[in-house]
Amino acid sequence: MFGKLSSCPCFGEWSSDTTETDLDPVLLVSGMGGSILHSKKKKFGFETRVWVRILLADLEFRKKLWSVYNPATGYTETLDDATEIVVPDDDYGLYAIDILDPSLVIKLIHLTEVYHFHAMIDMLVKCGYKKGTTLFGYGYDFRQSNRIDKLMEGLKVKLKAAHEASGGRKVNIISHSMGGLLVLCFLSLHNDVFSKYVNKWICIACPFQGAPGCINDSLLTGLQFVEGFESFFFVSRWTMHQLLVECPSVYEMLANPEFKWKKQPEIQVWRKHSVDGEASVDLESYSPIESITLFEEALRRNELNYDGQTVALPFNFEILKWAAGTRQVMYDAKLPDGVCFYNIYGTSFDTPFDVCYGSETSPIEDLSEICHSMLFVPAPVFLC
């Protein structure tokens, strides 16, 4: 597959004579939705996979994973008081970021929608990397803020383990999408640890300045990971929406209003107005700062029903405030001397920049209608 010699600017050269002791350890860090999540019973310790799963996916997601943000702790906490959400650390952290639904049924029918780092893990193993010695994974609870203490401590432990297992060699990090924000927060908050353990950091499609179209639409209408026939067996768009409204990690990927965009990302809405009995239709545009007012109005009546109780889920200004603090943490980050950084961009025609709701012939009258409408510009359908 790779021939006698393979060259990569991130890893240098590898040949058939390369031994494991010549390889720097690699740590793979997943992005949004890219880690298996288990629901663990606090009393008995029994664990059930709630993300990703195909069979009973929507039911288990609503029951075990729906959460609300606690401003006192900065954590998003599950509504099910009897359980906690944990990430399995099997296979040196690789299990949680490999095949996201590792059930036998999914393996037999080869559903590629639930793969994440699978191809890269296979490639690195074929190149001579060994799990637990030179190859590791870091999965995490992607509902949480990218700077939360638990995630920072987990990454510190994983870097130290990879460093020691490889005989004291520095680690090459490969982070995907939102995983790059987590690594950047770690770099800023634990610069000395990063400098001690990291040799190279490779980012793949990291939304350093936000992911405008995808995140705006996620907060307004949810996120659909799987399309077509398989979507009937997966978590619904609306079920996902009700989780994301309470996730600090999502707010931390809103478009950076301070960034010098070549073109400001916008949310566009075809609005119907009536004045003195006269109706008109106008195309309204909202910049990143103006969009906050739109989110507030569109989500003002948003709520879910859980265990017989109604839980209000408006746009969360407490999370927005926390996310502003996270952006400052990322802004303050400085790459240590001696650490190489590679940034692989992830823009494509499937990645929306602006989003639009309604149309000239079918306009939006009340902004809350947006939450039950679909994009005029299609949203991406991949794990970011």
N, C-alpha and C positions, 0 to 999 in steps of 0.2 A: 504493500500500500504506500509506503513512504520511500521505497527504494533503499539504496545503500546509505544515502546521506540526506538528511533533512535539515534545512536551515530556517531559523525563525529569529527575527530581530529581538523578540522578547526573551527567548530562552537560549540563544546561541545555536551551536551546531550539535547534532546528535548523529551518531553512526552506529553500525552494528557492533562496534567494539566498545561502545559506551556501557559502563557498568552503573549499577544503582548508586554506588558511592560517589559517582561523578555528577549526580543530578542534585540540583537544589530542590528542596521540597516545594510543592505547589499546594496552595489553599484556595479552594473554589468557594465563592460567596454568592449566594443566590439573590434574586430580586423579588419584587412584589409578587406574592402568590407562588413563589418558587420553592417553598419548604413544606414538607408534610407536617401537619398539625394533628396531635392526638388530644382527645379529651380524657383527663385522668380523674377518676373518682377520688376525692380527698380522703374518704373513710377507708376504702378497701384497696385503692391503688390500681384498680382495673382500668385499662386504657382502650379507647375506641378511636379509630382513625376518622376524623371529621373533615380533613382537607388533605389531599384531594381524594374523593371517592366517587364512583359512578352509581352503584346501587344504593338507594335511599339517600342520595346526596343532599337534596334540598331539605328533606325532613330532618336529618341529623344536623345539618348546618344551622337551621333555625333553632333547633332545640339546644345545641351545645356551643355554637360559636357566636351567636348574636351577642353583642357587647355594648357597654356604655362607657364613656370616658369619665375618669375620676380626677378632677382638677387638683385635688389635695395630694395625689400621688404621682400624677402625670402618666398613669397607666390606663389602658383600656381594659375593663374587667368584664368577664363573661356574665351574662344574666343568670346563668345556672349556678347558684351558690354552692351546689354540692360537688362541682367539678373545677378543675383548673386546666388551662391549655398548655401543653408541653410539646417540645420538638424532640423526636427520637434521635439519639446520638449513635445509633448502630453503625457499624462499618466505618468507624473513624469519622463520623459526620457525613459520609457520602450517601448513605441510604436515604436520608431525608431530602436530598436535592437531586436524586437520580431519576427513577421512574416514580412520578408523584402518586400514582395509584398502582402500587406493586402487587395487586391481587392477581391470582392465577388467570382469572377471566380476561383481564385487561392485557396480560402478556400474550395470551393465546390469540386474541383478535388484533393485536398490534395497533392499538389506538395511539397515534403519535401525539395527540393533543395533550397527553399527560406526561410527556417526556420534557425534561428541562436540560440538565447537564449530562444526560445519558451518553450522547455521542462523544462529548469531550472527555468524559471519564474513560470510555473505551479506547479512545485515541491515545490518551496519556499512558494507560496501562500497556498498550501495544508498543509505545515508545520506551518502555522500560521502567516507568514509575510504579512503585509498589504501595498499595494501600496501607496506611499506618506507619510508613517509613518516609516516603517522599510524596504521598498524595493524601490529601485531607479535604473535608468539606465542612462548611459552616452554614447550617440551617438555623433559622430563628423565627420568632413569632412576628410576622410581618404586619400585624395589626398595630404594633407599638411604634412609638417614636424611634427614629434612627439614632437618637442620642441617649436613650434610656439606659440606666445603670446596668440592668440585667444583660442587655445585648452587648454593652461595652465590655463587661466582665467576661462574658462568654467568648468574645473574640480574643481577648487577652489570653485566656486559658488555652484556646485553640492554637494561637501563634506560638506560645511557649511550648506546647506539646509537639508541634511540628518541628520546631527548632531543635528540641532535645532528641526526638526520635531519629532525626537525620544526622546526628552526630555534631550538632552545633552549627549547622549551615543555616544561612539566612533564607527567609521564605519569599517565594514569588506568589503574590496574590492575584487571582483573576476574579473580578467582581462583575456581575451582570446587572444592568439597569439600576433599580433602587439600592441594590447591594453596594454600589459605588458611593451612595450618600452615607450609608452606614460606615463604610471604611473611612470616608472623609471626616465624619464626626469623630471617629476613633483617632485619626491622625491629629485632629485639632485638640482633643481632650487628653490624649495620651501620647504626645509627640515623642517622648523619651522611649516609651515602650515600642512604638512604631519604628523608630530609628534603630533600636537594638535588634529587632527580630526580622525586619523586612528588607529585602534586597531590591525587588521590582514589584510595581503595582500596575496591572493591566486592567483598564476599564472597558467594558463592552456596553455601548448604548446607555450611558449613565445620564440621567436628566439633571445635570448640575444646576441649570437655570429653571428647572421645572419641566413638566410635560403638559403644555397648555391644553391641547384638544382632548387628550385622553383623560386627564384628571378633571377638567371642567365637566365633561360629560359623565364621568363616574360619580361625581357629587350630585349631579342633577338627575340622571336616569339609571345609574348603575353600570355594571360591567358584565359583558357576555364573553366568557372565555372559549366556549365551544359552540359552533354553529351547526346547522343541519339537524339530522336525525338524532345525533348523540346528545344534543342540547336537552331533549326530553328526559334524559337520565341524569342530568347534571344540575348544579345550583342555578336557579333562575336569576335573570338580570335584576329583578326587583329585590329578591332575597339578598343578593350581593350588595345592592345599593344601600340597604338598611344597615349593613355592617360598615361600609366605607364612610358613611356620614359621621361615624364615631371613631375613625382611625386617624391618629396623629400623623402616621406615615403618609397618608394621602394628602393632608393639608400641607405637609412639608414638600410636596411635589407640585404645588400650585405655581403658576408662572411667577418668576421673580420680577416684581414691578420696578426694581432698581436697575435691572440689566438693560444695556443699550441694544435693544432689539432692532434689527434692520427694519422689521415691521412688527408693530405691537400685536401680540395675539389678542383675538377678540372673541367674544360670544355675541352672536347675532340672533336677533329675534324679530320675526315678522309679527307686529302688534296691531291689533284692531282697537281703535279708539272711537268713542261716540261723544260728540259734543253738540248739545242742543238738537238731538235727534239725527244729526248728520254723522255717518260712519266714514272712517278713513283707515287706510292700512299703510303703515310705515315700517321700514326696516331700521331697527334700533341696534346700535353697536355698543358693547361694553368692554372697556380696557381691563387689564388685570386688577386695578384698584376699584374701578366702577363695578366690576363683576361681583364684589362682595355684597353690594346692595341687591344685586340680582339673586344671588344665592339665598340671602336672608328672606326675600319676598317669595321666591319659588318654594322654599322649604318650610315656610311658616306653619303649614298644617301637616307636615310630615310626621307620621307616627307608626308604630308597630304594635301588634297584639302579641303578648307573650304570657303564657300560663294564666290566661284570663285577665291579665292586666294590660292597660293601654300605656305605652311608653312614648312620650313625645321625643321626636328626633329632628329638631330644627337645625339650621346651620349653627355650628358650635363655635362661638367666639372665644371660648376658653382655649379650645384647641388651636384656633387661629393665632392667639397670643403666644401659645407654646411654640408653634411652628415658626413664628418670627424669631424667637430665641434660638431655635435650631438653625435657621438661616444665618444668624450672626455667628454661631459656632462654626459653621462651614466657611463663612467669609474669613474668619480669623485663622483658618488652617494654613500652615506653611510646610511644604515638602522638605523633609530633613535632607541635609547634604549627604550625597552618596546613594540616595534612593532614586532609582530610575522610574519614570512614569510614562505610560503609554495610554493614549485615549483613542478608542475605536468608536467613531460616531455611529449613530443608529437611525438616521433619518431615512424614511422611505415614503413612497406614495401612499402606503397604508397607514401612515402615522399622521393624524389630523393636527393642524395647527390652529385654525379657526373652527368653530362649530356653529351651526345655525339650526334654529328650531322654528317650526311653522313654515308657511309659504305665503306668497302673495294671494293665492286663491284659498288658502286654508290657514288663516292667521291665528296667533295666540291672543286670547282676550285677557284671561287671568294668568299671571306668571306661574301659578302653581300647576297649570296645565302642562308645563314643560316636563315635569317629573313623570308624566305618563305619555310622553311623546317620544319620537325617535329622531335621531340626527338627520339633517339634510346631507351632511358630509359623513360618510361611514366612519365608525370608530375602529381601532385596530382589534384584532381577535387573537392576539398572542400573549403569552405570559411576559410581563415586562420586568 
